[in-house]
């Protein structure tokens, strides 16, 4: 797959939006009294966002 400037920008925008959504969820969780998980729990229980339809890992 060849990366065009438009494809790179779209990928960066997608990942940035995913990071913003994750930060929003974390702020909301802690604001409502959630406790912070250990680093090990965060590493082993990751919830990756689903990619857009049509994109698959190689």
C-alpha positions in Angstrom: 0.0 0.0 0.0 1.3 3.4 -1.0 0.9 6.2 1.5 -0.3 9.4 -0.2 -0.3 12.7 1.7 -4.1 12.4 2.0 -3.9 8.9 3.4 -1.3 10.0 5.9 -3.4 13.0 7.0 -6.5 10.8 7.3 -4.6 8.2 9.4 -3.2 11.0 11.7 -6.7 12.5 12.1 -8.1 9.1 13.0 -5.5 8.3 15.6 -5.7 11.8 17.1 -9.5 11.5 17.4 -9.0 8.1 19.1 -6.6 9.6 21.6 -8.9 12.5 22.4 -11.8 10.0 22.9 -9.7 7.9 25.3 -8.6 11.0 27.2 -12.3 12.1 27.5 -13.3 8.7 28.8 -10.5 8.7 31.4 -11.4 12.2 32.6 -15.0 11.2 33.0 -14.1 8.0 34.8 -11.8 9.7 37.3 -14.3 12.6 37.8 -16.9 10.1 38.9 -14.7 8.6 41.5 -13.0 5.8 39.6 -9.6 4.7 41.0 -6.5 4.5 38.9 -5.4 1.0 37.8 -1.9 -0.3 38.2 0.5 0.0 35.3 0.3 -3.8 34.9 -3.5 -3.8 34.6 -3.4 -1.0 32.1 -0.8 -2.8 29.9 -2.5 -6.2 30.0 -6.1 -4.9 29.6 -5.9 -2.6 26.7 -9.0 -1.8 24.7 -7.9 -0.7 21.3 -10.5 1.2 19.2 -11.8 -0.6 16.1 -10.3 0.6 12.8 -12.5 1.9 10.0 -14.0 -0.8 7.8 -11.6 -1.9 5.1 -8.4 -1.3 7.0 -6.8 -4.5 8.3 -3.5 -5.2 10.0 -0.9 -6.8 7.7 
